[in-house]
Amino acid sequence: MNKNELQGYTIKFSRDTWRDIKIYVAMNQSLKYQYELFNAAVKYIDTNKIKLTPVANPLIGKHRTCYIDEALTTSVSHIAESINCNPSRALYTIILKYIELNQEAPYHREQYFAGLTITN
């Protein structure tokens, strides 16, 4: 995949959510890049016509650029229109819903972080 075929969306994520996305991709053998997770999320939500309610981005977090296949931008725009929000918020909502619906794989957060001590 060439970067010209990808469309970027700037989305604000909490540190925990971004970490979970990175771990989800790292632990899932069928995913090599984060954009593959984002593509899968858009395709799944669009194909299965999953009902969504827009999720507000966190107040505290960092803006990240999330890439999806350019061909999926139309799906994101249609979903954004149907839930009455902008495309970036729609993609954020799609990603969170997809991960929520696929909780059993590829890892259980509690199991992965059991016994881990994080210091700042």
Contacts in CASP RR format, 6 or more apart in sequence:
PFRMAT RR
TARGET T0000
AUTHOR 0000-0000-0000
METHOD contacts of the structure
MODEL  1
MNKNELQGYTIKFSRDTWRDIKIYVAMNQSLKYQYELFNAAVKYIDTNKI
KLTPVANPLIGKHRTCYIDEALTTSVSHIAESINCNPSRALYTIILKYIE
LNQEAPYHREQYFAGLTITN
1 35 0 8 1.000
1 69 0 8 1.000
3 67 0 8 1.000
5 69 0 8 1.000
5 70 0 8 1.000
6 35 0 8 1.000
6 67 0 8 1.000
6 68 0 8 1.000
6 69 0 8 1.000
6 70 0 8 1.000
7 67 0 8 1.000
7 68 0 8 1.000
7 69 0 8 1.000
7 70 0 8 1.000
7 72 0 8 1.000
7 73 0 8 1.000
8 65 0 8 1.000
8 66 0 8 1.000
8 67 0 8 1.000
8 68 0 8 1.000
9 65 0 8 1.000
9 66 0 8 1.000
9 67 0 8 1.000
9 68 0 8 1.000
9 76 0 8 1.000
9 87 0 8 1.000
9 88 0 8 1.000
9 91 0 8 1.000
10 63 0 8 1.000
10 64 0 8 1.000
10 65 0 8 1.000
10 66 0 8 1.000
10 88 0 8 1.000
11 57 0 8 1.000
11 63 0 8 1.000
11 64 0 8 1.000
11 65 0 8 1.000
11 66 0 8 1.000
11 88 0 8 1.000
11 89 0 8 1.000
11 91 0 8 1.000
11 92 0 8 1.000
12 57 0 8 1.000
12 58 0 8 1.000
12 61 0 8 1.000
12 62 0 8 1.000
12 63 0 8 1.000
12 64 0 8 1.000
12 92 0 8 1.000
13 21 0 8 1.000
13 57 0 8 1.000
13 58 0 8 1.000
13 61 0 8 1.000
13 62 0 8 1.000
13 64 0 8 1.000
13 92 0 8 1.000
14 58 0 8 1.000
14 60 0 8 1.000
14 61 0 8 1.000
15 61 0 8 1.000
15 62 0 8 1.000
17 58 0 8 1.000
17 96 0 8 1.000
18 62 0 8 1.000
18 64 0 8 1.000
20 99 0 8 1.000
20 109 0 8 1.000
21 34 0 8 1.000
21 37 0 8 1.000
21 95 0 8 1.000
21 99 0 8 1.000
22 34 0 8 1.000
23 107 0 8 1.000
23 109 0 8 1.000
23 112 0 8 1.000
24 31 0 8 1.000
24 37 0 8 1.000
24 99 0 8 1.000
24 106 0 8 1.000
24 107 0 8 1.000
25 31 0 8 1.000
25 32 0 8 1.000
25 33 0 8 1.000
25 34 0 8 1.000
25 36 0 8 1.000
25 37 0 8 1.000
27 106 0 8 1.000
27 107 0 8 1.000
27 112 0 8 1.000
28 37 0 8 1.000
28 105 0 8 1.000
28 106 0 8 1.000
29 106 0 8 1.000
30 36 0 8 1.000
31 37 0 8 1.000
31 40 0 8 1.000
34 66 0 8 1.000
34 67 0 8 1.000
35 66 0 8 1.000
35 67 0 8 1.000
35 68 0 8 1.000
35 69 0 8 1.000
37 95 0 8 1.000
37 98 0 8 1.000
38 66 0 8 1.000
38 67 0 8 1.000
38 68 0 8 1.000
38 91 0 8 1.000
38 95 0 8 1.000
39 68 0 8 1.000
39 69 0 8 1.000
39 72 0 8 1.000
40 98 0 8 1.000
41 94 0 8 1.000
41 95 0 8 1.000
41 97 0 8 1.000
41 98 0 8 1.000
41 99 0 8 1.000
42 68 0 8 1.000
42 72 0 8 1.000
42 75 0 8 1.000
42 76 0 8 1.000
42 79 0 8 1.000
42 91 0 8 1.000
42 94 0 8 1.000
43 72 0 8 1.000
43 75 0 8 1.000
44 50 0 8 1.000
44 98 0 8 1.000
44 101 0 8 1.000
45 52 0 8 1.000
45 79 0 8 1.000
45 94 0 8 1.000
45 97 0 8 1.000
45 98 0 8 1.000
46 72 0 8 1.000
46 75 0 8 1.000
46 78 0 8 1.000
46 79 0 8 1.000
50 97 0 8 1.000
50 101 0 8 1.000
52 79 0 8 1.000
52 82 0 8 1.000
52 83 0 8 1.000
52 90 0 8 1.000
52 93 0 8 1.000
52 94 0 8 1.000
52 97 0 8 1.000
53 83 0 8 1.000
53 93 0 8 1.000
54 83 0 8 1.000
54 84 0 8 1.000
54 85 0 8 1.000
54 89 0 8 1.000
54 90 0 8 1.000
54 93 0 8 1.000
55 89 0 8 1.000
55 92 0 8 1.000
55 93 0 8 1.000
55 96 0 8 1.000
55 97 0 8 1.000
56 89 0 8 1.000
57 89 0 8 1.000
57 92 0 8 1.000
66 91 0 8 1.000
66 95 0 8 1.000
68 76 0 8 1.000
68 91 0 8 1.000
73 87 0 8 1.000
76 87 0 8 1.000
76 90 0 8 1.000
76 91 0 8 1.000
76 94 0 8 1.000
77 87 0 8 1.000
77 90 0 8 1.000
79 90 0 8 1.000
79 94 0 8 1.000
80 86 0 8 1.000
80 87 0 8 1.000
80 89 0 8 1.000
80 90 0 8 1.000
83 90 0 8 1.000
83 93 0 8 1.000
85 93 0 8 1.000
END
